[in-house]
């Protein structure tokens, strides 16, 4: 179990975003987060801030990891 008392606020936020992304997909996570955060309501800008600028290799790597996780759960 993770000891959150030893994590910085930035680390906790990163873990929160990762968990929401895993559960809801990146688009679903961004939509969910917008309900609670004041922002520009500019989805593209917010998405870029959250997800960065991944390369195609990064994207395919994430897809592979997601598929592997799904297969392990079946």
N, C-alpha and C positions, 0 to 999 in steps of 0.2 A: 504494500500500500504506500502511496506517495505521501510524504510528510509536507503538507502545504505550508506549515509554519516556517519552513526554511527557504521558501521560494519568494522571489521579488514579485511585486505587483505585475511587472511586465511578463514574467514567466507564467504567472497565473492566468493573465489575459491570453497569452499565446496558447496555453493548454485549453482554455475555454473555447477559443476560436477553432482549434483543431477538433475538439469534441463535437462542436456544432456542425462543422464541415463534414465530419464523418457521418453524423446522424442525418443531416438534412441536405447534403450536397453543398457545393460552394454557393450556388445561387440561393438556395433555401436559407443557408446560414446568413447571407448578406441581408436578405429580406427580414429575417427574424431580428437581426441586430438593429436594423433601422427602426424597429418599433420602440427601442429603448435608448437610442443614442441620437442626440441632435447632430444633424449632418447637413450636407448640401443637398441631399436627396438626388444627387447625381450618381446613379448606379454605376456607371463606367468608372468614374473617379474613385468611388468607394471601393469597387471591386479591385481596381489597380492598387490601391493602398493596402488592401487586405491580402491579396494574392500575389502581389508583386508582378514581375514580368517573366513568367516561366518560359523556358525554351520548350520546343516540341519534345525533346528528350525528357524533360522534367514532367511534362503532361503524360507522356506514354508510361513513364515510370510510376506515376501516381495511379494511373489506370491499372497497371499490372499489380501494384500493391493492393488496390481495392478488390480486384478480381480474386487474388490469392486469399485475402481475408474472407471474402464471401464463400469461396470453396471450402475453406477450413471450417466455416460455420455450418456447412450443410451436413 
